[in-house]
Amino acid sequence: MASLSIRVDLGSGNRLGPGKVQLLEMIAHHGSISAAGRALGMSYRRAWMLVEAMNTGFGRPVVEAQVGGKAGGGARLSPFGADVVAHYRAVERAAALAAAPFLSRLDGAA
């Protein structure tokens, strides 16, 4: 079945696509960059580098560190980061709806 994948180019090398958004969702779910990376089959270093690229690219944090106590620290989405995910998913839904008839035709032609 044909599907649509959305990548948003935000300028000066700042890109947002399904992989980064999924990483943000996993950070929100697991409360940790390392656990999110493991859930996605990527190294902590790769996950951390993607988070740093997003924080730098947007000029403000999408992920914030949580200070640890006995259980240690972690990470969470900033309110801005949660908005980034929500807006990306809204764009994705709108694009999928608009593209559905065309994807159906392409799928039928394959």
Residue, then its C-alpha position, 0 to 999 in steps of 0.5 A: m500500500a502506498s504511503l506518504s512520509i512528510r519531512v519539513d525543511l525549516g531552513s538552515g539545515n533544520r529538518l523535522g521528519p518522522g524519525k525525529v518526531q518518533l524519537l520525541e514521542m518515545i522520550a515523552h513516553h519513556g522519560s529518558i533519551s537513552a530509553a527512547g533510543r533503545a526503544l527505537g534501536m538507536s544508540y544513546r549518542r545518536a538519540w542525543m545528537l538528534v535531540e541537540a540538533m533539534n534544540t539548536g535548530f529551533g533555537r529553544p529546547v524541545v527536550e529538557a533534562q529532568v534533575g534526578g534524585k535517588a532514581g536518577g534524572g531523565a528527560r521530558l518534552s518541553p511545552f514547545g517540544a510537545d507543540v512541535v510533535a502535535h503540529y507535525r502530526a497535524v500536518e501529517r494527517a492533513a497531507a495524508l487526507a489530501a493525498a489519499p486519492f492520489l496514493s490510491r491511484l499510484d497504489g493501483a498502478a503498481 
